């Protein structure tokens, strides 16, 4: 039986559709579907116009040039 590992997802949300989303937190889940449910459940303190989740592995770090 294959082992399903959990992955971190960064959660972004905007209070109004015309505003850029801001980082509101992180969830850990075994699937994208679970991550979406966890994000909605954990970060529902506002009536968000939009909410997005991004797998942490998909974020490209930007390092300041020296």
Secondary structure, 3 states (H helix, E strand, C coil): CCCCCCEEEEEEEECCCCCCCEEEEEEEECCHHHHHHHHHHHCCCCCCCEEEEEEHHHCCCCCCCC
